[in-house]
Structures are given as structure tokens and as C-alpha cells.
Amino acid sequence: MGTHVLHPLQQPALKRSSILFAGRKKVFTNLGLLIVLVPVALLVITPYLWMVTGSLKERGHFSEPPYLFPSTFDFSNYQKAWEGAPFARYFLNTAGVAAAVVLSRIVLGGMAAYAFAILKFRGRDLLFFLYLSTMMIPFYAILIPLFLLIRDLNWINSYQALIVPRMVDAFGILLLRQAFIGVPRDYLDAARVDGASHWHTLWRIVMPMCKPTALTVAIFSFLFVWNDFLWPFLVANDTDMRLIQTGLQAFSGRYLTEWTYWMAGTIMATIPPILFFLLAQKQFISGLARSGIKG
């Protein structure tokens, strides 16, 4: 039985039909995704929209009646919230603690990741596995002994209590290690031939080549410190030592909560991490892609 061969004039028409079918299929696929994703996106963004509009409502009209959009927009709530609590001090404390934690996690985490990824010594993989297993232990399990240790060191209401327990992070070391493994060995061999020390190799060769991953670790660490509440609440009760999240408790009293001012303060507290993420978004995505599991 012979094979049917299309006439040369029929081939362009068949090709156009295939392209048209593929285009329609893509349109219907995108339409289906929109039908699913738009309601989900609205569901996710509604609490944030409520927070924004709640910060603009008149005092005492936050939840009675429970409407989403206010009839009047009172932008003075932000000024009153800023003046109602020492937010400048809270921002300064949080920024200083976040900078110290980010720097320590990059420096100490980079050295640990270099040892686990580049150096060869007995028990390296076992030690890395044991260190990595600490990620499975919830923070609440070590909260009490850690607090007792800080108390015995007389570090309550001090920057040491806010910084030292957060200086090293297993997840950050994992990201950096996986990125360091991907560094071509030719660069390391060339540095060794030139007589470069491990310190020089780490900070002049390996770390610059893994800058997106280091920035990813910095973003995670910054957001963690900026949004942390429980630990600063326990070890920094003094007003001058509070961080931004614990400082928002100034609007929550025993019998009354100033919801409009609280929402206004929360909006102001979310602006720095949003700007930080937007500025480093490209490097953040690249760092996550480069730190995938290899080998």
C-alpha cells in the first residue's frame, strides 16, 4: 500500500492549520490559568488590602461595621502612629541587628561552606550531615535553654542577645555550600598553583563567583530578623532595645487596641523589606537557581 504524499500546494495550508491550532491551544491554556490564578491572587492579597485600608480608617471605626473600603481616608494615622511610639529607635535597632546578623552569616557561613565544599578532611560529610540535621529541630525546642543561657550571661536587654544566637544559620550554609560546589575546579587549581591561601581563594575567587547566592542568603537573613517577634520579645523588654515587630505592641493595651495606628505602623514596618527585595529581586532569583543540589 503506497504512502500518501501531500501536494506541494497543500503543505503550506497544513502548516498554517497546525500553527493556528497551537495558537488556540495556548490561548485556552492561558485563559484557564487566569481563571484559576486570579481568584487565588485576590484571596492572597485581600488581607494586605484590608491592612492598607484599615490604616486609613477613622479611629474607632476599624471593625464596626466590618467594611473593607473606608468612607474617608485619614492619612494622619501614619503621623500619629509614628509619634505614638519611638519608631525611629525601633527602625534603628532593627536595621543595626539585621546588618550584624547578615554580615556574620555571610562571613561565618561562607567559611563553613568553603570547608564543607572545597576542603577535604576526615568526617567532613558526617559533620555536615549532623550540622544540617539541626534544621529539623524546631526553635521552640531550644527556646528555654537558650533563654537561660542568655540570662546567665547577663545579656538580657542587650544587642548581644539579639545578635549572637542568630549569627550562624544552617540553611544559609547549605545554600552557599551548594553554590561553592559548582565553582570550576580550574580556578581553584590555578589559585593553588599561584600560592593563594584558602582565605584568599574564598574571598577573592569563590565568593565573587557566587555573589547571587550570597545575596540570597543576605535577603533571607534580613527578612528573618526584620519579621522576628518571639525571640526579641523575650530578651529585649526595654523600650530602647525593642525591634520593629515588638515595638508595634505599643498600640496594644490591656483593655484597648488601637487597630488603625497598629495597621499604619505595620505598613511602615513592611516598606524596608519590600524595597530591599525589589532592588535585589534579579540577583535573588539567580542565587536560588545557582544553589540547586549538585553532586
Secondary structure, DSSP 4 states (H G I P E B T S, - for coil): -PPP---TTHHHHHHHHHHHHHHHHHHHHHHHHHHHHHHHHHHHHHHHHHHHHHTTSPTT-SSSS--SS-SS--THHHHHHHHHTTHHHHHHHHHHHHHHHHHHHHHHHHHHHHHHHT---TTHHHHHHHHHGGGGS-HHHHHHHHHHHHHHTT-TTSHHHHHGGGS--HHHHHHHHHHHHTS-HHHHHHHHHTT--HHHHIIIIIHHHTHHHHHHHHHHHHHHHHH--HHHHHH--SGGG--HHHHGGGGB-SS-B-HHHHHHHHHHHHHHHHHHHHHTHHHHHHHHHHTS---
